[in-house]
Amino acid sequence: MFKYLPIILIIFAMALISVGVFLMSQSIGFVVTGGLVALLAYLIAPKGDDR
């Protein structure tokens, strides 16, 4: 459980940010959600040369 805790907290925080922006403006909410999903993909993607 503790191995996955950081990613769970990141996804939870992104969800809260997305909901907050959607409450202000729906169109901007889609843009922010797309940016957060792209950021999550960057964070999860393997980096470096693992030989």
C-alpha positions, 0 to 999 in steps of 0.5 A: 500500500505504501509503495503506491501512496505517492501516486495515489496522492498525486491523482487525488490532488489532480482530481481536486484541482480539476473539480475546482477549476470545473466549478469556475469554468467548464471550458478552462476545466477541460484545458487544465485537466488535459494539462494535468493528465499530460503531467501525470504521463510525464511523471509516470513514463520511464526516464533515462537509459536503464541498461 
